[in-house]
């Protein structure tokens, strides 16, 4: 019986208080729009976008960031696969790299999926180049004994997106699309 009374009380509260809070919120938003001009709002948006670009640039220049993939595709025309596992990432930190990504091995069909789950204490031939739209960061490293992998990040400063291409001499390159974030 107590549950029924509680349930009815919750319904009544939501019925009577819900429209009031929505109306107050809409009125507050309308007052905000009336008190500021279009130019002021556009200037604030431009300032936020510029601040975001500086943030991405600082991540790239520090060489300390994490790449979080959202999709992968074997190049030149493989099937695009979505990646929903939040544990897959590549972390660059102080000249070292940790990688945990699915990878497509094999030069000719049948391809097989493997997991690159390792780290590298040294990155060779590291290059950081600024482009018109952002940055290109590339380096080579030895993973799994004698296999040399080339990692190439194409990072967009404006959008925060990044493409990672992993290639080596034995397999077709695999490209990942995602974002870069600060290491927490």
BALUM-151676 format. One record per atom (N, C-alpha, C): atom name; residue in three letters; x, y, z negated. Coordinates in nm, 2 decimals. Each point is the difference from the previous one (the first is absolute). Example, Ala and Ser with C-alpha at 12.3 -4.5 7.8 and 13.67 -1.06 7.14 Angstrom:
(r "N" "ALA" (1.32 -0.57 -0.78))
(r "CA" "ALA" (-0.09 0.12 0.00))
(r "C" "ALA" (0.09 0.12 0.00))
(r "N" "SER" (-0.04 0.11 0.07))
(r "CA" "SER" (0.09 0.11 0.00))
(r "C" "SER" (-0.08 0.11 -0.08))
//
This chain:
(r "N" "UNK" (0.08 -0.12 0.00))
(r "CA" "UNK" (-0.08 0.12 0.00))
(r "C" "UNK" (0.09 0.13 0.00))
(r "N" "UNK" (0.11 -0.01 -0.08))
(r "CA" "UNK" (0.09 0.11 0.00))
(r "C" "UNK" (0.06 0.03 0.14))
(r "N" "UNK" (0.03 -0.10 0.07))
(r "CA" "UNK" (0.05 0.01 0.13))
(r "C" "UNK" (-0.10 0.07 0.10))
(r "N" "UNK" (-0.12 -0.04 -0.02))
(r "CA" "UNK" (-0.10 0.06 0.09))
(r "C" "UNK" (-0.02 0.15 -0.03))
(r "N" "UNK" (0.00 0.04 -0.13))
(r "CA" "UNK" (-0.01 0.14 -0.03))
(r "C" "UNK" (0.13 0.08 0.05))
(r "N" "UNK" (0.11 -0.06 -0.01))
(r "CA" "UNK" (0.13 0.06 0.04))
(r "C" "UNK" (-0.01 0.02 0.16))
(r "N" "UNK" (-0.04 -0.11 0.06))
(r "CA" "UNK" (-0.02 0.01 0.15))
(r "C" "UNK" (-0.09 0.11 0.04))
(r "N" "UNK" (-0.12 0.01 -0.06))
(r "CA" "UNK" (-0.10 0.10 0.03))
(r "C" "UNK" (0.06 0.14 -0.03))
(r "N" "UNK" (0.07 0.02 -0.11))
(r "CA" "UNK" (0.06 0.12 -0.03))
(r "C" "UNK" (0.11 0.04 0.10))
(r "N" "UNK" (0.08 -0.09 0.05))
(r "CA" "UNK" (0.10 0.03 0.10))
(r "C" "UNK" (-0.07 0.05 0.13))
(r "N" "UNK" (-0.11 -0.07 0.04))
(r "CA" "UNK" (-0.07 0.03 0.12))
(r "C" "UNK" (-0.06 0.14 -0.01))
(r "N" "UNK" (-0.06 0.04 -0.11))
(r "CA" "UNK" (-0.06 0.13 -0.02))
(r "C" "UNK" (0.11 0.11 0.00))
(r "N" "UNK" (0.11 -0.03 -0.06))
(r "CA" "UNK" (0.11 0.10 -0.01))
(r "C" "UNK" (0.05 0.02 0.14))
(r "N" "UNK" (0.03 -0.10 0.08))
(r "CA" "UNK" (0.05 0.02 0.14))
(r "C" "UNK" (-0.11 0.06 0.09))
(r "N" "UNK" (-0.12 -0.02 -0.03))
(r "CA" "UNK" (-0.11 0.06 0.09))
(r "C" "UNK" (-0.01 0.15 -0.03))
(r "N" "UNK" (0.01 0.04 -0.12))
(r "CA" "UNK" (-0.02 0.14 -0.03))
(r "C" "UNK" (0.13 0.08 0.01))
(r "N" "UNK" (0.11 -0.06 -0.04))
(r "CA" "UNK" (0.13 0.08 0.00))
(r "C" "UNK" (0.07 -0.01 0.13))
(r "N" "UNK" (-0.02 -0.10 0.08))
(r "CA" "UNK" (0.08 -0.01 0.13))
(r "C" "UNK" (-0.03 0.11 0.09))
(r "N" "UNK" (-0.12 0.04 0.03))
(r "CA" "UNK" (-0.02 0.11 0.10))
(r "C" "UNK" (0.05 0.13 -0.06))
(r "N" "UNK" (-0.01 0.02 -0.13))
(r "CA" "UNK" (0.05 0.13 -0.05))
(r "C" "UNK" (0.15 0.02 0.02))
(r "N" "UNK" (0.08 -0.11 -0.03))
(r "CA" "UNK" (0.14 0.01 0.02))
(r "C" "UNK" (0.04 0.02 0.14))
(r "N" "UNK" (-0.07 -0.06 0.09))
(r "CA" "UNK" (0.02 0.01 0.15))
(r "C" "UNK" (-0.03 0.14 0.04))
(r "N" "UNK" (-0.11 0.06 -0.05))
(r "CA" "UNK" (-0.04 0.13 0.03))
(r "C" "UNK" (0.11 0.10 -0.05))
(r "N" "UNK" (0.04 -0.01 -0.12))
(r "CA" "UNK" (0.10 0.09 -0.06))
(r "C" "UNK" (0.13 -0.01 0.08))
(r "N" "UNK" (0.04 -0.12 0.04))
(r "CA" "UNK" (0.12 -0.02 0.08))
(r "C" "UNK" (-0.01 0.06 0.13))
(r "N" "UNK" (-0.11 -0.01 0.07))
(r "CA" "UNK" (-0.02 0.06 0.13))
(r "C" "UNK" (0.00 0.15 -0.01))
(r "N" "UNK" (-0.06 0.06 -0.11))
(r "CA" "UNK" (0.00 0.14 -0.02))
(r "C" "UNK" (0.14 0.05 -0.03))
(r "N" "UNK" (0.08 -0.07 -0.07))
(r "CA" "UNK" (0.14 0.04 -0.03))
(r "C" "UNK" (0.08 0.00 0.13))
(r "N" "UNK" (-0.02 -0.10 0.08))
(r "CA" "UNK" (0.07 -0.01 0.13))
(r "C" "UNK" (-0.04 0.11 0.09))
(r "N" "UNK" (-0.13 0.04 0.00))
(r "CA" "UNK" (-0.04 0.11 0.09))
(r "C" "UNK" (0.05 0.13 -0.05))
(r "N" "UNK" (0.01 0.02 -0.13))
(r "CA" "UNK" (0.06 0.13 -0.05))
(r "C" "UNK" (0.15 0.00 0.04))
(r "N" "UNK" (0.07 -0.11 -0.01))
(r "CA" "UNK" (0.14 0.00 0.04))
(r "C" "UNK" (0.01 0.03 0.15))
(r "N" "UNK" (-0.08 -0.05 0.08))
(r "CA" "UNK" (0.01 0.03 0.15))
(r "C" "UNK" (-0.03 0.14 0.02))
(r "N" "UNK" (-0.10 0.06 -0.07))
(r "CA" "UNK" (-0.03 0.14 0.02))
(r "C" "UNK" (0.10 0.10 -0.05))
(r "N" "UNK" (0.08 -0.04 -0.11))
(r "CA" "UNK" (0.09 0.09 -0.06))
(r "C" "UNK" (0.14 0.00 0.08))
(r "N" "UNK" (0.02 -0.10 0.08))
(r "CA" "UNK" (0.13 0.00 0.08))
(r "C" "UNK" (-0.03 0.01 0.14))
(r "N" "UNK" (0.09 0.05 0.08))
(r "CA" "UNK" (-0.02 0.02 0.14))
(r "C" "UNK" (0.06 -0.13 0.07))
(r "N" "UNK" (-0.04 -0.01 0.12))
(r "CA" "UNK" (0.06 -0.11 0.08))
(r "C" "UNK" (0.15 0.01 0.02))
(r "N" "UNK" (0.05 0.12 0.01))
(r "CA" "UNK" (0.14 0.02 0.02))
(r "C" "UNK" (0.08 -0.04 -0.13))
(r "N" "UNK" (-0.06 0.03 -0.12))
(r "CA" "UNK" (0.07 -0.04 -0.12))
(r "C" "UNK" (0.00 -0.15 -0.02))
(r "N" "UNK" (-0.11 -0.07 0.03))
(r "CA" "UNK" (0.00 -0.14 0.00))
(r "C" "UNK" (0.10 -0.07 0.10))
(r "N" "UNK" (0.01 0.06 0.12))
(r "CA" "UNK" (0.09 -0.05 0.10))
(r "C" "UNK" (0.14 0.02 -0.05))
(r "N" "UNK" (0.03 0.11 -0.06))
(r "CA" "UNK" (0.14 0.03 -0.05))
(r "C" "UNK" (0.04 -0.10 -0.11))
(r "N" "UNK" (-0.10 -0.03 -0.09))
(r "CA" "UNK" (0.03 -0.10 -0.11))
(r "C" "UNK" (0.02 -0.14 0.06))
(r "N" "UNK" (-0.07 -0.03 0.10))
(r "CA" "UNK" (0.02 -0.13 0.07))
(r "C" "UNK" (0.14 -0.01 0.07))
(r "N" "UNK" (0.03 0.11 0.06))
(r "CA" "UNK" (0.13 0.01 0.07))
(r "C" "UNK" (0.12 -0.01 -0.10))
(r "N" "UNK" (-0.02 0.06 -0.12))
(r "CA" "UNK" (0.10 -0.01 -0.10))
(r "C" "UNK" (0.01 -0.14 -0.06))
(r "N" "UNK" (-0.11 -0.07 -0.01))
(r "CA" "UNK" (0.01 -0.14 -0.05))
(r "C" "UNK" (0.06 -0.09 0.10))
(r "N" "UNK" (-0.02 0.02 0.13))
(r "CA" "UNK" (0.06 -0.08 0.10))
(r "C" "UNK" (0.15 0.03 0.01))
(r "N" "UNK" (0.04 0.12 -0.02))
(r "CA" "UNK" (0.14 0.03 0.00))
(r "C" "UNK" (0.07 -0.06 -0.12))
(r "N" "UNK" (-0.06 0.00 -0.12))
(r "CA" "UNK" (0.05 -0.06 -0.12))
(r "C" "UNK" (0.01 -0.15 0.02))
(r "N" "UNK" (-0.09 -0.06 0.07))
(r "CA" "UNK" (0.00 -0.15 0.02))
(r "C" "UNK" (0.12 -0.03 0.10))
(r "N" "UNK" (0.02 0.08 0.10))
(r "CA" "UNK" (0.11 -0.02 0.09))
(r "C" "UNK" (0.14 0.01 -0.07))
(r "N" "UNK" (0.01 0.10 -0.09))
(r "CA" "UNK" (0.12 0.01 -0.08))
(r "C" "UNK" (0.02 -0.12 -0.09))
(r "N" "UNK" (-0.11 -0.05 -0.06))
(r "CA" "UNK" (0.01 -0.12 -0.08))
(r "C" "UNK" (0.05 -0.12 0.08))
(r "N" "UNK" (-0.05 -0.03 0.12))
(r "CA" "UNK" (0.04 -0.11 0.08))
(r "C" "UNK" (0.15 0.02 0.04))
(r "N" "UNK" (0.04 0.12 0.04))
(r "CA" "UNK" (0.14 0.03 0.03))
(r "C" "UNK" (0.09 -0.03 -0.12))
(r "N" "UNK" (-0.04 0.04 -0.12))
(r "CA" "UNK" (0.08 -0.03 -0.11))
(r "C" "UNK" (0.02 -0.15 -0.03))
(r "N" "UNK" (-0.11 -0.07 0.02))
(r "CA" "UNK" (0.01 -0.15 -0.02))
(r "C" "UNK" (0.10 -0.06 0.10))
(r "N" "UNK" (-0.01 0.04 0.13))
(r "CA" "UNK" (0.09 -0.05 0.10))
(r "C" "UNK" (0.15 0.04 -0.03))
(r "N" "UNK" (0.02 0.12 -0.03))
(r "CA" "UNK" (0.14 0.05 -0.03))
(r "C" "UNK" (0.06 -0.06 -0.13))
(r "N" "UNK" (-0.08 -0.04 -0.09))
(r "CA" "UNK" (0.05 -0.06 -0.12))
(r "C" "UNK" (0.04 -0.15 0.02))
(r "N" "UNK" (-0.05 -0.06 0.11))
(r "CA" "UNK" (0.02 -0.14 0.02))
(r "C" "UNK" (-0.06 -0.09 -0.10))
(r "N" "UNK" (-0.10 0.05 -0.08))
(r "CA" "UNK" (-0.06 -0.07 -0.10))
(r "C" "UNK" (-0.15 0.00 0.02))
(r "N" "UNK" (-0.05 -0.10 0.07))
(r "CA" "UNK" (-0.15 -0.01 0.03))
(r "C" "UNK" (-0.04 -0.14 0.02))
(r "N" "UNK" (-0.13 -0.02 0.00))
(r "CA" "UNK" (-0.06 -0.13 0.02))
(r "C" "UNK" (-0.09 0.00 0.12))
(r "N" "UNK" (0.02 -0.10 0.09))
(r "CA" "UNK" (-0.09 -0.01 0.12))
(r "C" "UNK" (-0.11 -0.10 -0.03))
(r "N" "UNK" (-0.12 0.03 0.01))
(r "CA" "UNK" (-0.11 -0.08 -0.02))
(r "C" "UNK" (-0.08 -0.03 0.13))
(r "N" "UNK" (0.02 -0.12 0.06))
(r "CA" "UNK" (-0.06 -0.03 0.13))
(r "C" "UNK" (-0.15 -0.03 -0.01))
(r "N" "UNK" (-0.07 0.04 0.11))
(r "CA" "UNK" (-0.14 -0.03 0.01))
(r "C" "UNK" (-0.03 -0.09 0.12))
(r "N" "UNK" (0.09 -0.01 0.10))
(r "CA" "UNK" (-0.02 -0.09 0.11))
(r "C" "UNK" (0.14 -0.04 0.05))
(r "N" "UNK" (0.00 -0.11 0.08))
(r "CA" "UNK" (0.12 -0.05 0.06))
(r "C" "UNK" (-0.03 -0.05 0.14))
(r "N" "UNK" (0.11 0.00 0.09))
(r "CA" "UNK" (-0.02 -0.05 0.13))
(r "C" "UNK" (0.13 -0.04 0.06))
(r "N" "UNK" (0.01 -0.11 0.06))
(r "CA" "UNK" (0.12 -0.04 0.07))
(r "C" "UNK" (0.01 0.07 0.13))
(r "N" "UNK" (0.11 0.06 0.03))
(r "CA" "UNK" (0.02 0.08 0.12))
(r "C" "UNK" (0.04 -0.09 0.11))
(r "N" "UNK" (-0.03 0.02 0.13))
(r "CA" "UNK" (-0.06 0.12 0.05))
(r "C" "UNK" (-0.15 0.00 0.00))
(r "N" "UNK" (-0.07 -0.11 0.00))
(r "CA" "UNK" (-0.15 0.00 0.01))
(r "C" "UNK" (-0.06 -0.11 -0.09))
(r "N" "UNK" (0.04 -0.02 -0.12))
(r "CA" "UNK" (-0.06 -0.10 -0.08))
(r "C" "UNK" (-0.13 0.04 -0.06))
(r "N" "UNK" (-0.06 -0.09 -0.07))
(r "CA" "UNK" (-0.13 0.03 -0.07))
(r "C" "UNK" (0.03 0.08 -0.12))
(r "N" "UNK" (-0.08 0.11 -0.02))
(r "CA" "UNK" (0.01 0.08 -0.12))
(r "C" "UNK" (-0.07 -0.07 -0.11))
(r "N" "UNK" (0.07 -0.01 -0.11))
(r "CA" "UNK" (-0.06 -0.06 -0.13))
(r "C" "UNK" (0.00 0.11 -0.11))
(r "N" "UNK" (-0.11 0.00 -0.07))
(r "CA" "UNK" (-0.02 0.09 -0.11))
(r "C" "UNK" (0.07 -0.06 -0.12))
(r "N" "UNK" (0.06 0.08 -0.08))
(r "CA" "UNK" (0.07 -0.04 -0.12))
(r "C" "UNK" (-0.08 0.06 -0.12))
(r "N" "UNK" (-0.06 -0.08 -0.09))
(r "CA" "UNK" (-0.07 0.05 -0.11))
(r "C" "UNK" (0.06 -0.03 -0.13))
(r "N" "UNK" (0.11 -0.07 0.00))
(r "CA" "UNK" (0.07 -0.03 -0.13))
(r "C" "UNK" (0.08 0.12 -0.04))
(r "N" "UNK" (-0.03 0.05 -0.12))
(r "CA" "UNK" (0.07 0.12 -0.05))
(r "C" "UNK" (0.14 -0.03 -0.05))
(r "N" "UNK" (0.04 -0.13 0.00))
(r "CA" "UNK" (0.13 -0.04 -0.05))
(r "C" "UNK" (0.11 0.01 0.11))
(r "N" "UNK" (-0.05 0.00 0.13))
(r "CA" "UNK" (0.10 0.01 0.11))
(r "C" "UNK" (0.05 0.15 0.01))
(r "N" "UNK" (0.13 0.01 0.00))
(r "CA" "UNK" (0.06 0.13 0.01))
(r "C" "UNK" (0.15 -0.01 0.03))
(r "N" "UNK" (0.05 0.12 0.04))
(r "CA" "UNK" (0.15 0.01 0.01))
(r "C" "UNK" (0.04 0.12 -0.09))
(r "N" "UNK" (0.09 -0.02 -0.08))
(r "CA" "UNK" (0.05 0.10 -0.10))
(r "C" "UNK" (0.14 0.04 0.03))
(r "N" "UNK" (0.02 0.13 0.03))
(r "CA" "UNK" (0.14 0.05 0.01))
(r "C" "UNK" (0.03 0.08 -0.12))
(r "N" "UNK" (0.11 -0.03 -0.06))
(r "CA" "UNK" (0.04 0.07 -0.13))
(r "C" "UNK" (0.15 -0.01 -0.02))
(r "N" "UNK" (0.06 0.12 0.00))
(r "CA" "UNK" (0.14 0.02 -0.02))
(r "C" "UNK" (0.09 -0.09 0.09))
(r "N" "UNK" (-0.03 -0.01 0.12))
(r "CA" "UNK" (0.08 -0.07 0.10))
(r "C" "UNK" (-0.02 -0.15 0.00))
(r "N" "UNK" (-0.10 -0.05 -0.07))
(r "CA" "UNK" (-0.04 -0.14 0.00))
(r "C" "UNK" (-0.14 -0.01 0.05))
(r "N" "UNK" (-0.04 -0.13 0.03))
(r "CA" "UNK" (-0.13 -0.02 0.06))
(r "C" "UNK" (-0.06 -0.13 -0.06))
(r "N" "UNK" (-0.12 0.00 -0.03))
(r "CA" "UNK" (-0.08 -0.12 -0.04))
(r "C" "UNK" (-0.11 -0.01 0.11))
(r "N" "UNK" (-0.02 -0.12 0.05))
(r "CA" "UNK" (-0.10 -0.02 0.10))
(r "C" "UNK" (-0.09 -0.12 -0.04))
(r "N" "UNK" (-0.13 0.02 0.02))
(r "CA" "UNK" (-0.09 -0.11 -0.02))
(r "C" "UNK" (-0.11 0.02 0.11))
(r "N" "UNK" (0.02 -0.06 0.12))
(r "CA" "UNK" (-0.09 0.02 0.11))
(r "C" "UNK" (-0.02 -0.13 0.07))
(r "N" "UNK" (-0.12 -0.02 0.06))
(r "CA" "UNK" (-0.02 -0.12 0.09))
(r "C" "UNK" (0.08 0.04 0.13))
(r "N" "UNK" (0.05 -0.11 0.06))
(r "CA" "UNK" (0.08 0.02 0.12))
(r "C" "UNK" (-0.03 -0.11 0.10))
(r "N" "UNK" (0.01 0.04 0.13))
(r "CA" "UNK" (-0.03 -0.10 0.11))
(r "C" "UNK" (0.13 -0.05 0.05))
(r "N" "UNK" (0.03 -0.13 -0.02))
(r "CA" "UNK" (0.13 -0.05 0.05))
(r "C" "UNK" (-0.03 -0.08 0.12))
(r "N" "UNK" (0.10 -0.01 0.09))
(r "CA" "UNK" (-0.01 -0.07 0.12))
(r "C" "UNK" (0.01 0.09 0.12))
(r "N" "UNK" (0.07 -0.04 0.10))
(r "CA" "UNK" (0.01 0.08 0.12))
(r "C" "UNK" (-0.10 -0.04 0.11))
(r "N" "UNK" (-0.04 -0.12 0.00))
(r "CA" "UNK" (-0.11 -0.05 0.09))
(r "C" "UNK" (-0.10 -0.08 -0.09))
(r "N" "UNK" (-0.12 -0.01 0.06))
(r "CA" "UNK" (-0.11 -0.07 -0.08))
(r "C" "UNK" (0.04 -0.14 -0.02))
(r "N" "UNK" (-0.04 -0.07 -0.10))
(r "CA" "UNK" (-0.08 0.05 -0.11))
(r "C" "UNK" (0.08 0.08 -0.10))
(r "N" "UNK" (-0.05 0.12 -0.04))
(r "CA" "UNK" (0.06 0.08 -0.10))
(r "C" "UNK" (-0.04 -0.05 -0.14))
(r "N" "UNK" (0.08 0.03 -0.10))
(r "CA" "UNK" (-0.04 -0.03 -0.13))
(r "C" "UNK" (0.02 0.12 -0.09))
(r "N" "UNK" (-0.09 0.00 -0.10))
(r "CA" "UNK" (0.01 0.11 -0.10))
(r "C" "UNK" (0.08 -0.04 -0.11))
(r "N" "UNK" (0.09 0.09 -0.04))
(r "CA" "UNK" (0.09 -0.02 -0.11))
(r "C" "UNK" (-0.01 0.12 -0.09))
(r "N" "UNK" (0.06 -0.01 -0.12))
(r "CA" "UNK" (-0.01 0.12 -0.09))
(r "C" "UNK" (0.15 0.04 -0.02))
(r "N" "UNK" (0.02 0.13 0.04))
(r "CA" "UNK" (0.13 0.06 -0.04))
(r "C" "UNK" (-0.02 0.05 -0.14))
(r "N" "UNK" (0.07 -0.07 -0.09))
(r "CA" "UNK" (-0.01 0.03 -0.15))
(r "C" "UNK" (0.13 0.00 -0.06))
(r "N" "UNK" (0.07 0.11 0.02))
(r "CA" "UNK" (0.14 0.00 -0.05))
(r "C" "UNK" (0.04 0.15 -0.02))
(r "N" "UNK" (0.12 0.02 -0.03))
(r "CA" "UNK" (0.06 0.13 -0.02))
(r "C" "UNK" (0.13 0.01 0.07))
(r "N" "UNK" (0.05 0.12 0.01))
(r "CA" "UNK" (0.13 0.02 0.06))
(r "C" "UNK" (0.07 0.11 -0.08))
(r "N" "UNK" (0.12 -0.04 -0.05))
(r "CA" "UNK" (0.07 0.10 -0.08))
(r "C" "UNK" (0.07 0.11 0.08))
(r "N" "UNK" (0.02 -0.02 0.13))
(r "CA" "UNK" (0.06 0.10 0.09))
(r "C" "UNK" (-0.06 0.01 0.13))
(r "N" "UNK" (-0.02 0.13 0.04))
(r "CA" "UNK" (-0.05 0.03 0.13))
(r "C" "UNK" (0.10 0.06 0.09))
(r "N" "UNK" (0.02 -0.06 0.12))
(r "CA" "UNK" (0.10 0.05 0.09))
(r "C" "UNK" (-0.05 0.09 0.11))
(r "N" "UNK" (0.08 0.09 0.05))
(r "CA" "UNK" (-0.03 0.09 0.11))
(r "C" "UNK" (-0.13 0.07 -0.02))
(r "N" "UNK" (-0.02 0.06 -0.12))
(r "CA" "UNK" (-0.12 0.07 -0.03))
(r "C" "UNK" (0.00 0.14 0.07))
(r "N" "UNK" (-0.11 0.02 0.07))
(r "CA" "UNK" (-0.01 0.13 0.08))
(r "C" "UNK" (-0.14 0.06 -0.04))
(r "N" "UNK" (0.01 0.13 -0.02))
(r "CA" "UNK" (-0.13 0.07 -0.03))
(r "C" "UNK" (0.00 0.12 0.10))
(r "N" "UNK" (-0.10 0.00 0.09))
(r "CA" "UNK" (-0.01 0.11 0.10))
(r "C" "UNK" (-0.14 0.06 -0.01))
(r "N" "UNK" (0.01 0.13 0.00))
(r "CA" "UNK" (-0.13 0.08 0.00))
(r "C" "UNK" (-0.05 0.01 0.14))
(r "N" "UNK" (-0.13 -0.02 0.03))
(r "CA" "UNK" (-0.06 0.01 0.13))
(r "C" "UNK" (-0.10 0.11 -0.01))
(r "N" "UNK" (-0.07 0.02 0.11))
(r "CA" "UNK" (-0.10 0.11 0.01))
(r "C" "UNK" (-0.11 -0.03 -0.09))
(r "N" "UNK" (-0.04 -0.13 -0.02))
(r "CA" "UNK" (-0.12 -0.04 -0.08))
(r "C" "UNK" (0.04 -0.05 -0.14))
(r "N" "UNK" (0.13 -0.02 -0.03))
(r "CA" "UNK" (0.03 -0.06 -0.12))
(r "C" "UNK" (0.14 -0.04 -0.01))
(r "N" "UNK" (0.02 -0.13 -0.03))
(r "CA" "UNK" (0.13 -0.06 -0.02))
(r "C" "UNK" (0.02 -0.14 0.06))
(r "N" "UNK" (0.12 -0.04 0.03))
(r "CA" "UNK" (0.03 -0.13 0.04))
(r "C" "UNK" (0.12 -0.05 -0.09))
(r "N" "UNK" (-0.03 -0.10 -0.08))
(r "CA" "UNK" (0.10 -0.06 -0.09))
(r "C" "UNK" (0.03 -0.14 0.05))
(r "N" "UNK" (0.13 -0.03 0.02))
(r "CA" "UNK" (0.03 -0.13 0.05))
(r "C" "UNK" (0.13 -0.05 -0.07))
(r "N" "UNK" (0.01 -0.13 -0.02))
(r "CA" "UNK" (0.11 -0.06 -0.06))
(r "C" "UNK" (0.00 -0.15 0.03))
(r "N" "UNK" (0.12 -0.06 -0.02))
(r "CA" "UNK" (0.01 -0.15 0.02))
(r "C" "UNK" (0.04 -0.06 -0.13))
(r "N" "UNK" (-0.04 -0.13 -0.01))
(r "CA" "UNK" (0.03 -0.07 -0.13))
(r "C" "UNK" (0.00 -0.15 0.03))
(r "N" "UNK" (0.08 -0.07 -0.08))
(r "CA" "UNK" (0.00 -0.14 0.01))
(r "C" "UNK" (-0.10 -0.06 -0.09))
(r "N" "UNK" (-0.09 -0.08 0.05))
(r "CA" "UNK" (-0.10 -0.07 -0.08))
(r "C" "UNK" (0.02 -0.15 0.03))
(r "N" "UNK" (-0.01 -0.08 -0.10))
(r "CA" "UNK" (0.01 -0.15 0.02))
(r "C" "UNK" (0.13 -0.04 0.08))
(r "N" "UNK" (0.11 0.03 -0.07))
(r "CA" "UNK" (0.13 -0.04 0.05))
(r "C" "UNK" (0.05 0.08 0.11))
(r "N" "UNK" (0.01 -0.05 0.12))
(r "CA" "UNK" (0.06 0.07 0.11))
(r "C" "UNK" (-0.09 0.08 0.10))
(r "N" "UNK" (-0.13 -0.01 -0.03))
(r "CA" "UNK" (-0.09 0.07 0.09))
(r "C" "UNK" (0.00 0.15 -0.03))
(r "N" "UNK" (0.02 0.08 0.10))
(r "CA" "UNK" (0.00 0.15 -0.01))
(r "C" "UNK" (-0.13 0.05 0.05))
(r "N" "UNK" (-0.07 0.07 -0.09))
(r "CA" "UNK" (-0.13 0.06 0.03))
(r "C" "UNK" (0.02 0.15 0.01))
(r "N" "UNK" (-0.07 0.06 0.10))
(r "CA" "UNK" (-0.01 0.14 0.01))
(r "C" "UNK" (-0.13 0.05 -0.04))
(r "N" "UNK" (-0.01 0.10 -0.09))
(r "CA" "UNK" (-0.12 0.06 -0.05))
(r "C" "UNK" (0.00 0.14 0.05))
(r "N" "UNK" (-0.11 0.04 0.07))
(r "CA" "UNK" (-0.02 0.13 0.05))
(r "C" "UNK" (-0.13 0.06 -0.04))
(r "N" "UNK" (0.00 0.10 -0.08))
(r "CA" "UNK" (-0.12 0.07 -0.05))
(r "C" "UNK" (-0.02 0.12 0.09))
(r "N" "UNK" (-0.12 0.02 0.05))
(r "CA" "UNK" (-0.04 0.12 0.06))
(r "C" "UNK" (-0.11 0.07 -0.09))
(r "N" "UNK" (0.03 0.11 -0.06))
(r "CA" "UNK" (-0.08 0.06 -0.11))
(r "C" "UNK" (-0.05 0.13 0.05))
(r "N" "UNK" (-0.13 0.02 -0.01))
(r "CA" "UNK" (-0.07 0.12 0.03))
(r "C" "UNK" (-0.01 0.09 -0.12))
(r "N" "UNK" (0.06 0.12 0.00))
(r "CA" "UNK" (-0.01 0.09 -0.11))
(r "C" "UNK" (-0.14 0.05 -0.02))
(r "N" "UNK" (-0.07 0.03 0.11))
(r "CA" "UNK" (-0.13 0.07 -0.01))
(r "C" "UNK" (-0.10 -0.10 -0.05))
(r "N" "UNK" (0.00 -0.12 0.05))
(r "CA" "UNK" (-0.11 -0.10 -0.04))
(r "C" "UNK" (0.04 -0.09 -0.11))
(r "N" "UNK" (0.12 -0.02 -0.03))
(r "CA" "UNK" (0.04 -0.09 -0.11))
(r "C" "UNK" (0.01 -0.14 0.05))
(r "N" "UNK" (-0.03 -0.03 0.12))
(r "CA" "UNK" (0.00 -0.14 0.06))
(r "C" "UNK" (0.14 -0.03 0.04))
(r "N" "UNK" (0.03 -0.13 0.01))
(r "CA" "UNK" (0.13 -0.05 0.04))
(r "C" "UNK" (-0.02 -0.13 0.07))
(r "N" "UNK" (0.09 -0.02 0.10))
(r "CA" "UNK" (0.01 -0.13 0.07))
(r "C" "UNK" (0.14 -0.06 -0.03))
(r "N" "UNK" (0.00 -0.13 -0.03))
(r "CA" "UNK" (0.13 -0.07 -0.03))
(r "C" "UNK" (0.01 -0.10 0.11))
(r "N" "UNK" (0.12 -0.01 0.06))
(r "CA" "UNK" (0.03 -0.10 0.10))
(r "C" "UNK" (0.12 -0.08 -0.05))
(r "N" "UNK" (-0.02 -0.13 -0.01))
(r "CA" "UNK" (0.10 -0.09 -0.05))
(r "C" "UNK" (0.04 -0.09 0.12))
(r "N" "UNK" (0.13 0.01 0.03))
(r "CA" "UNK" (0.05 -0.08 0.12))
(r "C" "UNK" (0.13 -0.07 -0.04))
(r "N" "UNK" (0.03 -0.11 0.07))
(r "CA" "UNK" (0.13 -0.07 -0.01))
(r "C" "UNK" (0.03 -0.06 0.14))
(r "N" "UNK" (0.11 -0.07 0.01))
(r "CA" "UNK" (0.04 -0.06 0.13))
(r "C" "UNK" (-0.08 -0.13 0.03))
(r "N" "UNK" (-0.06 -0.06 -0.09))
(r "CA" "UNK" (-0.06 -0.13 0.02))
(r "C" "UNK" (-0.15 0.01 0.03))
(r "N" "UNK" (-0.07 0.09 -0.05))
(r "CA" "UNK" (-0.15 0.01 0.01))
(r "C" "UNK" (-0.05 0.13 0.06))
(r "N" "UNK" (-0.12 0.00 0.05))
(r "CA" "UNK" (-0.06 0.12 0.05))
(r "C" "UNK" (-0.02 0.10 -0.11))
(r "N" "UNK" (0.00 0.13 0.02))
(r "CA" "UNK" (-0.02 0.09 -0.10))
(r "C" "UNK" (-0.14 0.00 -0.06))
(r "N" "UNK" (-0.02 0.03 -0.12))
(r "CA" "UNK" (-0.13 0.01 -0.07))
(r "C" "UNK" (-0.01 0.14 -0.05))
(r "N" "UNK" (-0.12 0.06 0.03))
(r "CA" "UNK" (-0.03 0.14 -0.04))
(r "C" "UNK" (-0.11 0.00 -0.10))
(r "N" "UNK" (0.02 0.08 -0.11))
(r "CA" "UNK" (-0.09 0.02 -0.11))
(r "C" "UNK" (-0.05 0.15 0.00))
(r "N" "UNK" (-0.12 0.02 -0.02))
(r "CA" "UNK" (-0.05 0.14 -0.02))
(r "C" "UNK" (-0.05 0.01 -0.14))
(r "N" "UNK" (0.03 0.12 -0.06))
(r "CA" "UNK" (-0.05 0.02 -0.14))
(r "C" "UNK" (0.04 0.14 -0.05))
(r "N" "UNK" (0.03 0.01 -0.12))
(r "CA" "UNK" (0.03 0.13 -0.06))
(r "C" "UNK" (0.12 -0.01 -0.09))
(r "N" "UNK" (0.06 0.11 -0.03))
(r "CA" "UNK" (0.11 0.00 -0.10))
(r "C" "UNK" (-0.05 0.08 -0.12))
(r "N" "UNK" (0.05 -0.05 -0.12))
(r "CA" "UNK" (-0.03 0.06 -0.12))
(r "C" "UNK" (0.12 0.02 -0.09))
(r "N" "UNK" (-0.02 0.07 -0.10))
(r "CA" "UNK" (0.10 0.02 -0.10))
(r "C" "UNK" (0.02 -0.13 -0.09))
(r "N" "UNK" (0.12 -0.03 -0.04))
(r "CA" "UNK" (0.01 -0.12 -0.09))
(r "C" "UNK" (-0.03 0.05 -0.14))
(r "N" "UNK" (-0.09 -0.08 -0.06))
(r "CA" "UNK" (-0.04 0.03 -0.14))
(r "C" "UNK" (0.06 -0.09 -0.10))
//
